[in-house]
Amino acid sequence: MILPHGSYLMNCGSPDPETLQKSRDVLIDDLQRCEKLGLTLFNFHPGSTCGKISVEESIDRIAESINIAHSKTNIYFLVIENMSCQGSTIGGKFTELRGIIDRVKDKSRIGVCLDTCHTFAAGYDLSTEEGFQKMIKEFDETVGFKYLKGMHLNDSKGKLGCHKDRHENIGKGYIGKEGFKRVMNCPQFNGIPMVLETPYTSDDTYAKEIQTVEFIHQ
């Protein structure tokens, strides 16, 4: 249930050969550290086109990076995080996550992490029952829940579809407590690690956040 996070500096979909190679080296090094610690999950941001190559070309590079990492490590699972569609990032659309998975040779070692803020900012409406059910259906049909290996629980400072990666404390953003009540009571999300990445405001911030999500789970 431990889900470490890769470096934000990695870009495994980079158009720049030097950046791409450095990113792959860092990815492999991080995975080897996870192996030594006995960890089975590793979460990372897929990458960005940097506005210089097509989405498909960047997806090719990301999948190739995963295939290389798989060949040099034994970790289960390499977990791709969905993004907010900010700038030239890859993974904001479920179809892009599927595109990466389709290109990975060993699909038994790949997974996905859903970040609630990123999901909302990308245009999937977790704040309403209709929007939530639509998101669940689209994720299942496009990616498949067998690939869901973790979640990041974050409210959103930005409005629906804002494409901004701006985390907010649970219930204080535009997803709201009702949105998180749906998340915490959704059976498809059972049995996976859920990680808080909300803003730190005081020493008891995360104790309060945990109490909030436990309360709305009842």
Z-matrix of the N, CA and C atoms (Angstrom, degrees):
N
C 1 1.467
C 2 1.534 1 111.98
N 3 1.335 2 117.64 1 5.30
C 4 1.459 3 121.48 2 177.56
C 5 1.524 4 108.73 3 -90.41
N 6 1.338 5 115.51 4 124.97
C 7 1.465 6 120.58 5 -175.41
C 8 1.527 7 110.12 6 -124.33
N 9 1.333 8 118.21 7 85.47
C 10 1.468 9 120.54 8 178.61
C 11 1.518 10 111.58 9 -68.27
N 12 1.328 11 115.35 10 157.94
C 13 1.466 12 122.06 11 -176.00
C 14 1.516 13 110.01 12 -114.50
N 15 1.320 14 116.58 13 132.79
C 16 1.455 15 122.11 14 178.54
C 17 1.520 16 112.81 15 -72.19
N 18 1.311 17 116.28 16 167.44
C 19 1.453 18 122.79 17 179.68
C 20 1.528 19 111.63 18 -62.14
N 21 1.340 20 115.20 19 139.22
C 22 1.462 21 120.38 20 177.31
C 23 1.526 22 111.41 21 -72.15
N 24 1.329 23 117.13 22 -13.71
C 25 1.465 24 120.90 23 -179.02
C 26 1.522 25 112.67 24 -81.05
N 27 1.334 26 116.85 25 -16.09
C 28 1.466 27 119.55 26 179.16
C 29 1.522 28 110.94 27 -66.83
N 30 1.314 29 115.70 28 140.47
C 31 1.465 30 121.00 29 171.37
C 32 1.518 31 107.22 30 -139.99
N 33 1.319 32 115.57 31 89.51
C 34 1.468 33 121.07 32 -177.19
C 35 1.522 34 112.56 33 -77.60
N 36 1.326 35 116.63 34 3.51
C 37 1.460 36 121.00 35 174.96
C 38 1.514 37 112.12 36 -118.37
N 39 1.331 38 115.59 37 17.94
C 40 1.467 39 121.08 38 -172.54
C 41 1.523 40 113.16 39 -65.91
N 42 1.340 41 116.33 40 143.48
C 43 1.467 42 120.55 41 174.82
C 44 1.533 43 111.88 42 -78.42
N 45 1.336 44 116.48 43 -14.82
C 46 1.467 45 120.96 44 -177.80
C 47 1.534 46 109.90 45 -90.38
N 48 1.332 47 118.54 46 120.97
C 49 1.469 48 121.69 47 -176.47
C 50 1.525 49 113.58 48 -56.89
N 51 1.325 50 117.36 49 -40.46
C 52 1.471 51 120.41 50 -178.61
C 53 1.523 52 111.08 51 -67.48
N 54 1.335 53 116.45 52 -45.97
C 55 1.467 54 120.63 53 178.05
C 56 1.515 55 110.83 54 -62.59
N 57 1.325 56 116.18 55 -40.93
C 58 1.460 57 120.95 56 179.81
C 59 1.522 58 110.89 57 -61.33
N 60 1.332 59 117.23 58 -45.97
C 61 1.459 60 120.83 59 -179.07
C 62 1.527 61 111.37 60 -65.78
N 63 1.329 62 117.21 61 -41.99
C 64 1.465 63 120.71 62 177.55
C 65 1.525 64 110.78 63 -61.89
N 66 1.323 65 116.14 64 -40.24
C 67 1.469 66 120.93 65 179.66
C 68 1.523 67 110.92 66 -63.94
N 69 1.320 68 116.10 67 -42.28
C 70 1.462 69 119.80 68 178.39
C 71 1.519 70 111.69 69 -66.15
N 72 1.315 71 116.61 70 -38.11
C 73 1.466 72 120.77 71 177.88
C 74 1.524 73 110.75 72 -63.79
N 75 1.333 74 116.50 73 -43.37
C 76 1.463 75 121.32 74 179.20
C 77 1.523 76 110.49 75 -65.02
N 78 1.332 77 116.69 76 -42.24
C 79 1.458 78 121.23 77 179.46
C 80 1.530 79 110.52 78 -59.18
N 81 1.310 80 116.87 79 -48.18
C 82 1.466 81 121.10 80 -179.26
C 83 1.523 82 110.87 81 -64.20
N 84 1.334 83 116.67 82 -42.32
C 85 1.465 84 120.77 83 178.79
C 86 1.529 85 110.93 84 -60.98
N 87 1.344 86 117.16 85 -44.05
C 88 1.465 87 121.02 86 178.87
C 89 1.526 88 111.18 87 -63.10
N 90 1.324 89 116.55 88 -41.77
C 91 1.462 90 120.12 89 -179.85
C 92 1.527 91 111.22 90 -65.39
N 93 1.309 92 117.50 91 -37.67
C 94 1.464 93 121.12 92 178.08
C 95 1.528 94 110.60 93 -66.50
N 96 1.320 95 117.22 94 -34.45
C 97 1.467 96 120.93 95 175.17
C 98 1.534 97 110.18 96 -66.18
N 99 1.321 98 115.94 97 -41.22
C 100 1.475 99 120.47 98 177.55
C 101 1.526 100 110.53 99 -60.46
N 102 1.319 101 116.17 100 -41.91
C 103 1.459 102 120.48 101 179.01
C 104 1.522 103 111.24 102 -60.26
N 105 1.330 104 116.56 103 -43.59
C 106 1.462 105 120.58 104 179.89
C 107 1.524 106 111.84 105 -64.44
N 108 1.326 107 116.10 106 -29.57
C 109 1.467 108 121.04 107 179.10
C 110 1.526 109 112.57 108 -86.96
N 111 1.322 110 116.89 109 -5.90
C 112 1.456 111 120.54 110 -179.76
C 113 1.512 112 113.63 111 77.88
N 114 1.338 113 116.41 112 21.90
C 115 1.471 114 120.41 113 179.89
C 116 1.523 115 110.21 114 -87.67
N 117 1.320 116 116.21 115 150.06
C 118 1.469 117 120.78 116 -175.44
C 119 1.517 118 113.61 117 -114.39
N 120 1.332 119 117.33 118 -4.56
C 121 1.460 120 121.36 119 -177.85
C 122 1.523 121 109.84 120 -128.12
N 123 1.338 122 115.99 121 144.92
C 124 1.462 123 120.88 122 174.47
C 125 1.517 124 108.40 123 -146.72
N 126 1.340 125 115.84 124 119.55
C 127 1.457 126 122.73 125 -176.84
C 128 1.530 127 110.80 126 -99.35
N 129 1.342 128 116.58 127 138.38
C 130 1.463 129 119.14 128 176.05
C 131 1.525 130 111.06 129 -151.17
N 132 1.338 131 114.89 130 154.83
C 133 1.468 132 121.06 131 174.42
C 134 1.523 133 107.75 132 -76.58
N 135 1.331 134 118.08 133 131.84
C 136 1.468 135 119.99 134 -172.94
C 137 1.514 136 115.44 135 -62.54
N 138 1.345 137 118.29 136 -42.40
C 139 1.462 138 118.80 137 179.74
C 140 1.512 139 113.17 138 143.91
N 141 1.325 140 115.30 139 -168.70
C 142 1.462 141 121.65 140 -175.07
C 143 1.526 142 110.61 141 -148.91
N 144 1.318 143 115.25 142 148.82
C 145 1.464 144 120.55 143 175.29
C 146 1.528 145 110.96 144 -77.06
N 147 1.337 146 116.58 145 -16.99
C 148 1.476 147 123.18 146 -173.77
C 149 1.532 148 110.98 147 57.92
N 150 1.320 149 116.28 148 16.88
C 151 1.457 150 120.94 149 179.62
C 152 1.512 151 114.39 150 72.08
N 153 1.350 152 116.83 151 15.18
C 154 1.463 153 120.02 152 -174.87
C 155 1.527 154 113.94 153 -114.70
N 156 1.323 155 117.37 154 -16.36
C 157 1.462 156 121.16 155 177.05
C 158 1.524 157 108.24 156 -134.96
N 159 1.314 158 116.62 157 170.00
C 160 1.455 159 120.14 158 -179.76
C 161 1.532 160 110.56 159 -75.09
N 162 1.314 161 115.92 160 162.26
C 163 1.468 162 121.51 161 176.38
C 164 1.519 163 110.23 162 -59.01
N 165 1.323 164 117.09 163 -43.13
C 166 1.461 165 121.15 164 -178.84
C 167 1.526 166 111.67 165 -62.95
N 168 1.328 167 116.74 166 -39.83
C 169 1.470 168 120.17 167 178.03
C 170 1.524 169 110.87 168 -64.89
N 171 1.325 170 116.23 169 -40.40
C 172 1.455 171 120.21 170 179.30
C 173 1.526 172 110.86 171 -67.06
N 174 1.326 173 116.85 172 -40.88
C 175 1.462 174 121.35 173 176.77
C 176 1.525 175 110.36 174 -60.94
N 177 1.334 176 116.99 175 -40.13
C 178 1.467 177 121.07 176 175.97
C 179 1.528 178 110.55 177 -56.58
N 180 1.327 179 117.01 178 -44.60
C 181 1.460 180 121.66 179 -178.04
C 182 1.531 181 111.26 180 -67.55
N 183 1.327 182 116.27 181 -40.31
C 184 1.468 183 120.54 182 179.47
C 185 1.526 184 110.52 183 -62.59
N 186 1.326 185 116.16 184 -47.94
C 187 1.458 186 119.96 185 179.83
C 188 1.518 187 111.54 186 -64.04
N 189 1.334 188 117.07 187 -39.67
C 190 1.460 189 120.58 188 177.31
C 191 1.526 190 110.37 189 -63.00
N 192 1.331 191 116.77 190 -38.61
C 193 1.468 192 121.08 191 177.45
C 194 1.526 193 110.55 192 -61.33
N 195 1.324 194 115.99 193 -42.49
C 196 1.467 195 120.54 194 178.49
C 197 1.519 196 110.63 195 -64.97
N 198 1.324 197 116.82 196 -43.26
C 199 1.470 198 120.38 197 179.57
C 200 1.532 199 111.11 198 -61.75
N 201 1.333 200 116.53 199 -40.35
C 202 1.465 201 120.69 200 177.60
C 203 1.531 202 110.09 201 -64.56
N 204 1.337 203 116.32 202 -45.09
C 205 1.463 204 120.99 203 179.56
C 206 1.522 205 111.22 204 -62.16
N 207 1.326 206 116.75 205 -40.22
C 208 1.458 207 120.94 206 177.04
C 209 1.533 208 111.07 207 -61.40
N 210 1.316 209 116.61 208 -37.54
C 211 1.468 210 120.67 209 -176.82
C 212 1.526 211 112.41 210 -71.20
N 213 1.324 212 116.36 211 -19.69
C 214 1.463 213 120.82 212 -176.11
C 215 1.521 214 113.86 213 -109.65
N 216 1.339 215 116.50 214 -2.27
C 217 1.469 216 120.78 215 179.91
C 218 1.529 217 108.68 216 -140.80
N 219 1.323 218 114.51 217 173.12
C 220 1.471 219 119.71 218 179.22
C 221 1.525 220 112.07 219 -118.98
N 222 1.327 221 117.72 220 16.87
C 223 1.464 222 120.36 221 -171.53
C 224 1.529 223 112.46 222 -70.48
N 225 1.315 224 114.84 223 140.27
C 226 1.465 225 124.67 224 168.49
C 227 1.533 226 105.59 225 -123.47
N 228 1.259 227 122.53 226 111.36
C 229 1.457 228 130.61 227 15.20
C 230 1.526 229 108.60 228 -131.15
N 231 1.337 230 116.10 229 151.18
C 232 1.456 231 121.76 230 169.10
C 233 1.529 232 106.15 231 -86.31
N 234 1.328 233 116.09 232 115.71
C 235 1.466 234 121.35 233 -168.95
C 236 1.528 235 110.93 234 -108.16
N 237 1.329 236 116.46 235 118.29
C 238 1.463 237 122.66 236 179.94
C 239 1.529 238 109.45 237 -86.66
N 240 1.313 239 116.73 238 129.19
C 241 1.465 240 120.39 239 178.44
C 242 1.528 241 110.90 240 -91.82
N 243 1.334 242 115.88 241 136.25
C 244 1.465 243 118.62 242 174.97
C 245 1.523 244 110.00 243 -72.37
N 246 1.313 245 116.89 244 151.45
C 247 1.455 246 121.81 245 -175.47
C 248 1.532 247 111.06 246 -114.22
N 249 1.338 248 115.95 247 -178.19
C 250 1.468 249 120.89 248 -173.11
C 251 1.532 250 113.39 249 -100.74
N 252 1.332 251 117.22 250 8.09
C 253 1.470 252 121.95 251 -174.84
C 254 1.523 253 111.63 252 66.93
N 255 1.336 254 116.25 253 24.55
C 256 1.461 255 120.28 254 178.85
C 257 1.522 256 110.29 255 -80.71
N 258 1.318 257 116.56 256 128.96
C 259 1.457 258 120.73 257 178.04
C 260 1.513 259 112.33 258 60.52
N 261 1.336 260 115.28 259 -129.77
C 262 1.465 261 121.11 260 -176.57
C 263 1.526 262 112.65 261 -105.14
N 264 1.352 263 116.34 262 19.89
C 265 1.460 264 119.92 263 -177.39
C 266 1.524 265 111.79 264 -67.81
N 267 1.321 266 114.89 265 150.29
C 268 1.465 267 123.20 266 176.88
C 269 1.522 268 109.27 267 -101.50
N 270 1.325 269 116.84 268 142.95
C 271 1.460 270 120.69 269 173.51
C 272 1.508 271 115.18 270 107.72
N 273 1.338 272 117.63 271 2.67
C 274 1.455 273 119.67 272 176.94
C 275 1.526 274 112.55 273 -72.90
N 276 1.318 275 115.39 274 -30.27
C 277 1.464 276 121.23 275 177.90
C 278 1.527 277 109.08 276 -97.85
N 279 1.311 278 116.48 277 140.04
C 280 1.463 279 120.34 278 179.61
C 281 1.527 280 111.13 279 -60.46
N 282 1.323 281 116.47 280 -30.51
C 283 1.466 282 119.98 281 179.12
C 284 1.525 283 111.25 282 -64.35
N 285 1.334 284 116.89 283 -31.53
C 286 1.463 285 120.50 284 178.54
C 287 1.525 286 110.92 285 -72.08
N 288 1.330 287 117.04 286 -38.53
C 289 1.464 288 120.25 287 174.97
C 290 1.526 289 109.94 288 -61.76
N 291 1.325 290 115.31 289 -42.10
C 292 1.467 291 120.32 290 178.14
C 293 1.521 292 110.74 291 -63.50
N 294 1.321 293 116.67 292 -38.35
C 295 1.459 294 121.05 293 179.30
C 296 1.516 295 111.76 294 -61.28
N 297 1.334 296 116.48 295 -39.51
C 298 1.467 297 120.28 296 177.13
C 299 1.521 298 110.12 297 -66.07
N 300 1.329 299 116.22 298 -49.25
C 301 1.469 300 120.96 299 -178.77
C 302 1.525 301 111.01 300 -57.45
N 303 1.320 302 116.58 301 -42.61
C 304 1.468 303 120.80 302 -178.51
C 305 1.520 304 112.06 303 -60.01
N 306 1.334 305 117.03 304 -28.83
C 307 1.458 306 121.34 305 -176.93
C 308 1.538 307 112.83 306 -91.91
N 309 1.325 308 117.09 307 -8.21
C 310 1.471 309 120.97 308 178.89
C 311 1.525 310 109.17 309 -80.59
N 312 1.318 311 116.06 310 130.21
C 313 1.471 312 120.50 311 -175.76
C 314 1.529 313 111.85 312 -69.66
N 315 1.343 314 116.87 313 -48.52
C 316 1.464 315 120.79 314 -179.00
C 317 1.518 316 109.26 315 -101.13
N 318 1.321 317 115.53 316 89.69
C 319 1.459 318 121.02 317 -176.31
C 320 1.528 319 112.72 318 -72.39
N 321 1.323 320 117.23 319 -11.20
C 322 1.460 321 120.20 320 178.00
C 323 1.532 322 111.36 321 -75.51
N 324 1.342 323 116.75 322 -7.73
C 325 1.466 324 120.54 323 -176.67
C 326 1.519 325 112.45 324 -118.42
N 327 1.323 326 116.89 325 17.07
C 328 1.463 327 121.01 326 -178.70
C 329 1.524 328 109.72 327 -120.00
N 330 1.331 329 116.76 328 147.25
C 331 1.450 330 120.85 329 178.81
C 332 1.517 331 110.90 330 -148.40
N 333 1.328 332 115.68 331 -179.70
C 334 1.464 333 122.60 332 -178.56
C 335 1.522 334 109.10 333 -132.85
N 336 1.335 335 115.72 334 142.90
C 337 1.459 336 122.54 335 171.66
C 338 1.522 337 108.08 336 -115.51
N 339 1.317 338 116.78 337 127.54
C 340 1.464 339 121.41 338 177.31
C 341 1.519 340 109.90 339 -96.93
N 342 1.312 341 116.75 340 121.35
C 343 1.456 342 122.68 341 173.03
C 344 1.525 343 107.24 342 -96.98
N 345 1.340 344 116.43 343 123.13
C 346 1.469 345 119.50 344 -174.51
C 347 1.527 346 112.52 345 -64.06
N 348 1.345 347 117.56 346 -39.39
C 349 1.461 348 120.21 347 177.43
C 350 1.520 349 110.78 348 -63.66
N 351 1.335 350 116.20 349 -47.22
C 352 1.468 351 120.34 350 179.88
C 353 1.526 352 110.60 351 -60.68
N 354 1.321 353 116.03 352 -42.25
C 355 1.468 354 121.22 353 -178.61
C 356 1.528 355 110.40 354 -60.42
N 357 1.338 356 115.98 355 -47.60
C 358 1.460 357 122.29 356 -179.66
C 359 1.527 358 111.10 357 -64.77
N 360 1.337 359 116.00 358 -45.72
C 361 1.464 360 120.70 359 -179.10
C 362 1.529 361 112.07 360 -65.01
N 363 1.338 362 116.03 361 -27.47
C 364 1.465 363 120.52 362 178.99
C 365 1.530 364 112.24 363 -78.13
N 366 1.350 365 116.32 364 -10.48
C 367 1.459 366 119.44 365 175.45
C 368 1.513 367 115.79 366 115.53
N 369 1.332 368 117.45 367 5.58
C 370 1.465 369 121.16 368 177.28
C 371 1.526 370 108.13 369 -95.08
N 372 1.327 371 116.78 370 115.88
C 373 1.464 372 121.74 371 -168.49
C 374 1.536 373 112.56 372 -84.12
N 375 1.336 374 115.72 373 96.40
C 376 1.464 375 120.80 374 177.40
C 377 1.527 376 112.01 375 -81.20
N 378 1.309 377 117.79 376 -8.97
C 379 1.467 378 120.92 377 -173.00
C 380 1.521 379 112.98 378 -83.75
N 381 1.326 380 118.18 379 -12.19
C 382 1.462 381 121.58 380 178.52
C 383 1.522 382 110.09 381 -124.18
N 384 1.310 383 116.38 382 153.25
C 385 1.472 384 120.69 383 -179.60
C 386 1.524 385 111.04 384 -62.41
N 387 1.317 386 116.36 385 -43.73
C 388 1.462 387 120.22 386 179.94
C 389 1.526 388 111.19 387 -62.46
N 390 1.332 389 115.87 388 -45.45
C 391 1.458 390 120.22 389 -179.58
C 392 1.518 391 111.95 390 -65.66
N 393 1.320 392 116.51 391 -39.88
C 394 1.465 393 120.90 392 179.95
C 395 1.521 394 110.84 393 -63.21
N 396 1.316 395 116.58 394 -47.29
C 397 1.464 396 120.51 395 -179.57
C 398 1.528 397 111.24 396 -64.62
N 399 1.314 398 116.53 397 -35.59
C 400 1.469 399 120.90 398 176.92
C 401 1.523 400 110.34 399 -64.84
N 402 1.343 401 116.52 400 -41.29
C 403 1.458 402 121.09 401 178.75
C 404 1.526 403 110.89 402 -63.97
N 405 1.331 404 115.91 403 -45.55
C 406 1.467 405 120.90 404 179.50
C 407 1.527 406 110.35 405 -57.95
N 408 1.317 407 116.32 406 -46.04
C 409 1.459 408 121.77 407 -178.58
C 410 1.529 409 111.02 408 -64.17
N 411 1.333 410 116.34 409 -45.28
C 412 1.461 411 120.25 410 -178.47
C 413 1.532 412 111.42 411 -66.18
N 414 1.345 413 116.75 412 -40.32
C 415 1.462 414 119.43 413 178.74
C 416 1.527 415 110.46 414 -63.64
N 417 1.309 416 116.19 415 -44.30
C 418 1.467 417 120.21 416 -178.96
C 419 1.520 418 111.61 417 -63.37
N 420 1.341 419 116.44 418 -43.37
C 421 1.464 420 120.75 419 -177.63
C 422 1.524 421 112.46 420 -73.72
N 423 1.333 422 117.18 421 -31.87
C 424 1.464 423 120.87 422 -175.40
C 425 1.526 424 112.46 423 -91.42
N 426 1.331 425 116.28 424 -47.77
C 427 1.467 426 121.28 425 -177.02
C 428 1.529 427 111.15 426 -102.53
N 429 1.327 428 116.06 427 -53.65
C 430 1.464 429 121.29 428 -178.63
C 431 1.520 430 111.16 429 103.58
N 432 1.340 431 116.72 430 130.26
C 433 1.458 432 120.23 431 -176.50
C 434 1.524 433 113.48 432 -68.95
N 435 1.320 434 117.73 433 -14.60
C 436 1.465 435 118.63 434 176.51
C 437 1.528 436 111.26 435 -65.23
N 438 1.334 437 116.92 436 -19.27
C 439 1.464 438 120.81 437 179.65
C 440 1.528 439 113.01 438 -92.31
N 441 1.333 440 118.63 439 -8.95
C 442 1.463 441 120.84 440 -177.34
C 443 1.526 442 109.74 441 -76.13
N 444 1.332 443 116.14 442 114.22
C 445 1.461 444 121.60 443 -175.36
C 446 1.526 445 113.43 444 -116.21
N 447 1.333 446 117.77 445 -4.05
C 448 1.457 447 119.64 446 179.52
C 449 1.511 448 111.63 447 -177.92
N 450 1.353 449 115.44 448 167.40
C 451 1.461 450 121.20 449 177.40
C 452 1.521 451 110.12 450 -140.58
N 453 1.325 452 115.85 451 148.92
C 454 1.457 453 122.47 452 169.33
C 455 1.521 454 106.72 453 -109.30
N 456 1.329 455 116.46 454 123.48
C 457 1.456 456 121.35 455 -177.68
C 458 1.523 457 110.21 456 -96.60
N 459 1.312 458 116.32 457 107.11
C 460 1.461 459 122.55 458 179.81
C 461 1.520 460 109.81 459 -143.53
N 462 1.329 461 115.95 460 132.63
C 463 1.467 462 118.58 461 169.90
C 464 1.533 463 107.18 462 -76.83
N 465 1.317 464 116.65 463 172.27
C 466 1.468 465 121.25 464 -174.21
C 467 1.524 466 111.93 465 -119.41
N 468 1.339 467 116.08 466 126.43
C 469 1.461 468 120.46 467 173.72
C 470 1.527 469 111.06 468 -69.47
N 471 1.332 470 116.02 469 -28.00
C 472 1.450 471 120.93 470 -178.82
C 473 1.520 472 112.71 471 -92.29
N 474 1.319 473 115.79 472 159.85
C 475 1.453 474 121.40 473 179.58
C 476 1.528 475 110.83 474 -77.12
N 477 1.314 476 116.07 475 168.86
C 478 1.460 477 122.75 476 179.71
C 479 1.526 478 111.17 477 -52.73
N 480 1.334 479 116.02 478 127.71
C 481 1.453 480 121.04 479 176.83
C 482 1.518 481 114.69 480 74.26
N 483 1.333 482 117.56 481 17.88
C 484 1.472 483 120.84 482 -177.30
C 485 1.527 484 112.83 483 -73.43
N 486 1.344 485 116.84 484 -18.07
C 487 1.468 486 123.31 485 -178.87
C 488 1.534 487 112.57 486 63.70
N 489 1.338 488 116.71 487 23.21
C 490 1.458 489 121.46 488 179.33
C 491 1.523 490 110.54 489 -111.81
N 492 1.326 491 115.82 490 129.89
C 493 1.467 492 121.95 491 179.14
C 494 1.523 493 108.02 492 -87.86
N 495 1.329 494 115.91 493 80.78
C 496 1.464 495 121.63 494 -177.09
C 497 1.534 496 108.96 495 -127.63
N 498 1.322 497 116.24 496 100.27
C 499 1.459 498 121.12 497 -176.28
C 500 1.530 499 111.53 498 -75.44
N 501 1.338 500 114.76 499 146.60
C 502 1.463 501 121.83 500 176.63
C 503 1.525 502 108.45 501 -133.63
N 504 1.329 503 116.57 502 159.12
C 505 1.455 504 120.77 503 177.88
C 506 1.531 505 110.80 504 -65.43
N 507 1.318 506 115.36 505 151.15
C 508 1.463 507 121.62 506 -174.94
C 509 1.531 508 110.83 507 -57.23
N 510 1.329 509 116.20 508 126.08
C 511 1.453 510 121.83 509 177.34
C 512 1.511 511 114.94 510 85.70
N 513 1.336 512 117.15 511 -5.94
C 514 1.464 513 120.10 512 -178.13
C 515 1.528 514 112.81 513 -105.39
N 516 1.322 515 116.57 514 0.83
C 517 1.456 516 120.98 515 179.61
C 518 1.517 517 111.61 516 -112.26
N 519 1.324 518 115.41 517 -162.29
C 520 1.458 519 120.55 518 -174.35
C 521 1.531 520 113.76 519 -81.75
N 522 1.325 521 117.70 520 -12.47
C 523 1.476 522 118.74 521 173.14
C 524 1.518 523 108.91 522 -75.51
N 525 1.339 524 116.66 523 -45.43
C 526 1.463 525 121.97 524 174.19
C 527 1.518 526 114.16 525 78.17
N 528 1.320 527 115.93 526 167.82
C 529 1.459 528 121.49 527 -177.57
C 530 1.520 529 112.15 528 -63.51
N 531 1.328 530 117.35 529 -35.38
C 532 1.466 531 119.78 530 179.38
C 533 1.523 532 110.50 531 -64.74
N 534 1.326 533 116.04 532 -37.09
C 535 1.457 534 119.64 533 176.91
C 536 1.510 535 111.23 534 -63.79
N 537 1.332 536 117.28 535 -43.26
C 538 1.457 537 120.37 536 -179.47
C 539 1.521 538 112.04 537 -73.62
N 540 1.313 539 116.62 538 -24.37
C 541 1.468 540 119.41 539 173.79
C 542 1.523 541 109.60 540 -63.39
N 543 1.331 542 117.06 541 -38.41
C 544 1.468 543 120.94 542 176.44
C 545 1.530 544 110.67 543 -66.13
N 546 1.322 545 115.44 544 -43.03
C 547 1.467 546 119.87 545 -179.77
C 548 1.528 547 110.50 546 -61.66
N 549 1.344 548 116.42 547 -48.78
C 550 1.462 549 120.64 548 -173.98
C 551 1.520 550 113.04 549 -71.62
N 552 1.313 551 116.90 550 -18.54
C 553 1.471 552 120.20 551 -179.96
C 554 1.528 553 112.92 552 -108.65
N 555 1.322 554 116.60 553 11.32
C 556 1.460 555 120.83 554 179.85
C 557 1.533 556 109.15 555 -84.59
N 558 1.337 557 118.77 556 118.75
C 559 1.470 558 120.58 557 -176.75
C 560 1.524 559 113.88 558 -61.67
N 561 1.325 560 117.76 559 -26.34
C 562 1.475 561 120.40 560 179.25
C 563 1.526 562 112.24 561 -67.15
N 564 1.340 563 116.82 562 -15.81
C 565 1.458 564 120.38 563 -178.16
C 566 1.527 565 112.86 564 -100.08
N 567 1.323 566 117.56 565 7.95
C 568 1.455 567 120.84 566 -179.99
C 569 1.528 568 111.21 567 -74.31
N 570 1.317 569 115.99 568 146.97
C 571 1.458 570 121.24 569 170.13
C 572 1.511 571 115.87 570 78.18
N 573 1.341 572 117.26 571 16.99
C 574 1.470 573 120.42 572 178.16
C 575 1.524 574 109.12 573 -125.61
N 576 1.348 575 118.08 574 153.65
C 577 1.464 576 119.50 575 177.72
C 578 1.515 577 111.69 576 -66.41
N 579 1.346 578 115.85 577 138.64
C 580 1.460 579 122.69 578 175.80
C 581 1.519 580 107.79 579 -121.67
N 582 1.325 581 116.12 580 120.80
C 583 1.464 582 121.74 581 -172.72
C 584 1.524 583 110.55 582 -113.15
N 585 1.328 584 116.21 583 128.82
C 586 1.464 585 121.08 584 174.69
C 587 1.523 586 109.76 585 -82.31
N 588 1.325 587 116.68 586 130.26
C 589 1.466 588 122.60 587 174.56
C 590 1.524 589 109.85 588 -126.60
N 591 1.316 590 116.26 589 29.34
C 592 1.463 591 121.39 590 -175.74
C 593 1.533 592 111.16 591 -77.35
N 594 1.335 593 117.95 592 160.09
C 595 1.461 594 120.98 593 -177.83
C 596 1.528 595 113.15 594 -58.99
N 597 1.326 596 115.50 595 137.00
C 598 1.467 597 121.82 596 176.47
C 599 1.520 598 108.42 597 -83.70
N 600 1.327 599 116.40 598 121.87
C 601 1.467 600 120.22 599 -179.76
C 602 1.526 601 112.35 600 -117.76
N 603 1.334 602 117.63 601 -25.08
C 604 1.464 603 121.89 602 178.54
C 605 1.527 604 108.72 603 -161.26
N 606 1.337 605 116.06 604 172.29
C 607 1.458 606 120.08 605 -176.21
C 608 1.530 607 113.02 606 -62.78
N 609 1.330 608 117.17 607 -23.03
C 610 1.463 609 119.10 608 -179.14
C 611 1.534 610 112.28 609 -103.21
N 612 1.341 611 116.66 610 15.10
C 613 1.462 612 120.41 611 -178.54
C 614 1.522 613 112.04 612 -53.10
N 615 1.324 614 116.47 613 -52.69
C 616 1.460 615 119.03 614 -171.96
C 617 1.521 616 112.50 615 -76.85
N 618 1.328 617 117.07 616 -27.16
C 619 1.460 618 119.71 617 173.03
C 620 1.531 619 109.66 618 -62.92
N 621 1.337 620 115.61 619 -41.73
C 622 1.469 621 120.34 620 178.12
C 623 1.520 622 111.13 621 -67.69
N 624 1.351 623 116.63 622 -39.84
C 625 1.467 624 120.38 623 179.72
C 626 1.524 625 110.41 624 -62.58
N 627 1.325 626 116.05 625 -43.53
C 628 1.469 627 120.38 626 179.45
C 629 1.525 628 110.53 627 -63.90
N 630 1.326 629 117.21 628 -41.75
C 631 1.467 630 120.69 629 177.03
C 632 1.522 631 110.99 630 -60.47
N 633 1.330 632 115.96 631 -39.84
C 634 1.464 633 120.68 632 -179.70
C 635 1.522 634 111.38 633 -62.80
N 636 1.349 635 116.82 634 -50.12
C 637 1.469 636 118.82 635 -177.35
C 638 1.524 637 111.37 636 -70.01
N 639 1.349 638 117.65 637 -31.28
C 640 1.468 639 120.00 638 175.97
C 641 1.525 640 110.41 639 -67.85
N 642 1.333 641 116.17 640 -37.85
C 643 1.478 642 119.95 641 -179.45
C 644 1.521 643 111.01 642 -66.84
N 645 1.344 644 116.33 643 -45.42
C 646 1.468 645 118.13 644 -177.10
C 647 1.527 646 111.66 645 -76.43
N 648 1.346 647 116.73 646 -10.51
C 649 1.460 648 120.32 647 175.54
C 650 1.519 649 111.88 648 -77.92
N 651 1.340 650 117.36 649 -18.50
C 652 1.467 651 121.69 650 -176.23
C 653 1.528 652 111.20 651 -73.68
